[in-house]
Amino acid sequence: MKRTRLNRQSWIDAGLKALVAEGPNALAAEPLARQLGTTKGSFYWHFRDVPDFQKAVVKDWQSRAFADVVDALAEDGNAEQRLRRFGKRVLADKQDPAMRAWARTDKTVARALSQVDTERLTYLGNLLRQLGITNPEFAQSALAALIGLPQIGGKTRPAHAFDTLADLVVALQ
């Protein structure tokens, strides 16, 4: 069997994929090595141990989530357009619900998630103020919708449901 040479990011990407598919217990050297068609030695070449790998996975997700907020800040368009795009961007992150599930049992993940949520909440609050909504609880409600919509079933897709919330915001102007 030919072994594949992997870099650190390849392992992190595989870890994020496994986290979404199977949860945090899938973030282990042996099953990931099998999945990637390589040896555990490759894993330990890039990471001291499984906790080191798990920290790298969290940091990678957190960095991308922060970058999404920075990218949103740089976007053109009025506040309504940016609100809708930001909602779609957050809802498109399939790793977010997996991180939230993991955060229930891991304080490091919970801390990273809280930091991301703080940045998202600040951004949402600024957008809503531009739209004339100054009550900070509404920004919390918008973030809660973005967090919760992927978790519930129903006929309406989460992005459409968030657009309905944005319609309400615009109607309140």
LINQUIMO-V476342 format. One line per field, one symbol per residue. ss: DSSP state (A for helix, B for strand, O for the rest). phi: phi as a letter, one per 20 degrees, with the letter a starting at -180 (. if undefined). burial: 1 if it has 24 or more other ideal C-beta (glycine too) atoms within 12 Angstrom, else 0. Layout:
# LINQUIMO-V476342
ss = ???
phi = ???
burial = ???
This chain:
# LINQUIMO-V476342
ss = OOOOOOOAAAAAAAAAAAAAAAOAAAOOAAAAAAAAOOOAAAAAAAOOOAAAAAAAAAAAAAAAAAAAAAAAAAOOOOAAAAAAAAAAAAAAOAAAAAAAAAAOOOAAAAAAAAAAAAAAAAAAAAAAAAOOOOOAAAAAAAAAAAAAAOOOOOOOOAAAAAAAAAAAAAAOO
phi = .feeedegffffffffffgffcnfffecfffffffemcdfgfgffecfafgffffffffffffffffffffffefeofffffffffgfffffffegffffffffccffffffffffffffffffffffffenddfffffffffffffegfedepeefgffffffffgfgffff
burial = 00000100011101111111000101111001101101010110011001001101111111011101100100000011011111111110101111110110010010011011101111111111001010000110011011101100000001001110110010000
